[in-house]
Amino acid sequence: MRNAVSDLLAAFSNSQDGRLLAKGSLMKTAVIVFPGSNCDRDAHDALKQVTGTAPAMVWHKDGTIPDGTDLVMVPGGFSYGDYLRCGAMAANSPVIGQLKAHAARGGYVLGVCNGFQILCETGLLPGALMMNAGLHFVCKPQPLTIESANTAYTSAYKGRSEVVIPIAHHEGNYFADGATLDRLEGDGRVAFRYSPGQNPNGAARDIAGILSENGRVLGMMPHPERAIGVHEGGSDGLGVFESLLSAA
């Protein structure tokens, strides 16, 4: 019996899931929580599932991003009730100084939905997220095109050109001036696009997610943490987190 258990453990350790869990146990993560966040628990559960360890939950006002953190996730929701402008008030929270320092050190930052809006407001990513072109809240599974599998957030998607990840937003219409858009395109910093003919919000050049200059900060409107193969629809979001495990 002991030999059988040992064989099973060895087989799991050598499997892809086992290797990912081993890597995950070495990856430290954190989730920033703002007043009005409503996807922080989804982010927590996704990171715990993938890494095997619960992330630190960092309150925006007086929390501290732990030393040695590899990935900080800025979750979706309606920080500060989306007053003034989506993400504008959160971008001036005390924790943002720590987030910028983490990014400056080369740490990974993943901003989803409202998190993407916050990253643009902080200047960690260029552009802005405006009201959807149709002036309606959109909530549905969204087909996306993977622009490149050679990034820290998309390497697990090699061999795939399209995924389906949920969206839920009212201000997801990505805007930037022409020169910025050309630079993003030319530098290979567009990570995800809405699939042809399926742009849900009017975003410029169908952009759904972009990367920072060093490729370590990703902002995206779709919610990968809601598509990790548990009780949600589908598992296509898992690749974002698996890619990070391989990169970290």
N, C-alpha and C positions, 0 to 999 in steps of 0.2 A: 504494500500500500504506500509506504514511504517513497519507494522508488517511482511509483506512478505519479505521485504528487510532485516529486522533484522534476520528472520529465515534463509535466504540464507547465510548471513554473518556468522551466528552461525554454520550452516552446513559446510561451507568452513573451518572455524577455527578448527572444529573437524575432518576434513578430513586429510589424510596423507599429501596432498599438502599444506594445511593450516598450519599444524604443522611444516613442513619443512621450510616454508617461515618464520614462527615466529622464528624458531631457526636460520635461515639464517640471519635475521635482526640483530642478536646479534654477528654474526661471521664477524670479520674484515679480509680482504684479501688484498694481494698485488701481483703485477706481476713485475718482474724485466725485463727491456728492455735493450738489448745490440745492438750495431750496427750490423745489419745483421739478427736480430730477424724477423721472419715473421709469427709467430703464437701468438704474444702477443695480437693481437686484438681478436683472437679466444678465448684465455684464458680469456681476459677481459669480453667478451660477455657471456661465459659459467658461470663465477663466478657471474656476475650480474644477470643472469637468475636464478641461483640456490639460491643465498643469498638475492636477492632483492636490493642489494647495489653494486654500481660499485667499483671495487678494486682500490687501489692506484697504479698508474703506476710509477715505480721507475726507473729512468735513472741510468745506471750502474756506471757512472762516479762521479756524485755529488748528486745523489738522496739519500733519507733517508727512510728506512723502518719505517713506523709510529709506535709509541708506542702502545702496545696493539694488534698488529697484530697477528692473530691466524694462518693463512696459508700464506706462500709465495710460489708463483708458478714461476718456472723457465721454460720459454716456449721453444718451438721448433723453428727451423730456422737454420740459418747458421752464428752464432755469429762470427764476424771478418772474414767472408767469409770462415770459416773452414781452415784458413791458419795455418801452422805448424802442428796442429793436432786438430781434432774436440773438441772444448771446452777448449783447453789448454790456449788460450789467455784470454778468458772470465773468466777462473778460477783465473786469477790474476787481475781482475778488482777491483777498490776500494770498490764496494758494497759487495764483497764476505766476508769481515771481518764482516759486519753486518749480512749477511746470516748465517755464522758460529755461531755467538753469538746467533742468533734467535734459531738455531737448538740446541745449548748447553743449552738453557733455556727450552727446551722441546717443542718448537714451531713446527708446522707441515710445511713440505717442500715437494712440489710435483714437480719433474723434469721430463719433457716430451721430448722424442726424444733428441734434442740437449741439453735440460735441464738435461737429464739423463747423457749424456756425460760430461757435466760441473760438475755435482755432483760427478762423479767418479774422475775427474781431481782435484777437491778440496779435495778429501779424505773423503768427507761426506759419500760416498758409496765405497765399494771395487770393484776391477776389472777395466776393460776398455772396450770400444766399438771399435771394429776394422772394417775394410772394409768388406762389405758383401761377403760371400764366393763365390757368383756368379759374383762378381765385377760389379754388375748392381744396379742402383737405383731401389727400389721397392716401389710401391704405389698402395695399394689395400685394400679392407676390409679384416681383418685378424682374423680368428677364434683363440680364446684364451681359455685356461683352467684356471679356478680359483682354485688356490691351497688351499686356506683357506678363509673362510668367517669370520674368527675371527681376523680381523685386522681393523685398523681405516679407511682403504681405500676400504675394500671389504665387510663390514658387510651387506650392502644393497643387496648383491647378494646371501644371504642365500637361499638355495633351488635350486640354479642354479650351474651347473658345467662348462658351456661354454658360452662365449659371443663373439660378433664380433665387433671389434674396428679397425678403419683405421690405417694403417701404411704408412709412407712416409720417407724413409731414404736410405742412401748409406753406412753408417757406423753404423750398428745395431747389429753386430756380437759380442755378449757379451763373454768376456774372463776373466777367473780368474784361478789361480793355483788350483790344485786338493784339497789341504787342505782348501782353501777358499770356494770352491764349496761345499765341505762336510760340512763345518761349516754353510753355508747358508741353506743347506738342513736340517741339524740337528736342527737348531734353528727355523725352520719354517719361514725363511725370504724370500723365493721365493713366491712372490705374484701372478704372472701370468707366464704362459708358453704358447708357441706356441702349438697349438693342435697337437696331434700325427700325424706325417707324413706331417706336414704343416709348418715346420720351414723355414722361408723365407730368412734367412741370415747366417745360420750356427752357431748360438749362442750355446754355451756350455749348454748341458742338456736342450735345448729348452727354455732357460730363456728369458722371455720378460720383467720382472719387479722384482725388489728386494727392500727389506726394510733395514733400518738401525737397529742397535742393539736394540734401544728402540722402534722401530716400527713406528716412527713418520716421518721419511724421506722415501719417495718412489721415485724411479727412474724407468721409464718405457718407452720403445720405442713406443708403440702404442699411439694414440692421443685420449684420452677420450673427450677432449674439442670439437672434431669434430664429436661427436656422442651423442648429447644431445637432439635429437628429434625435431629440428627446420627444417632447410632446408638441413641438412646433411643426410647421409645414416644411418638410425637407431638411436636408443637411448640408446644403451648398455653402452655408456660411462658415462651416468648420474649417475650410481650407485657409481662411484668413489667419486663424489662430495656429493651425498646424504649420503654416509657412513661418510664422514668428518663432515657433519652437525650433525650427531648423536654422533660423537666422541667428538666434540669440546665443 
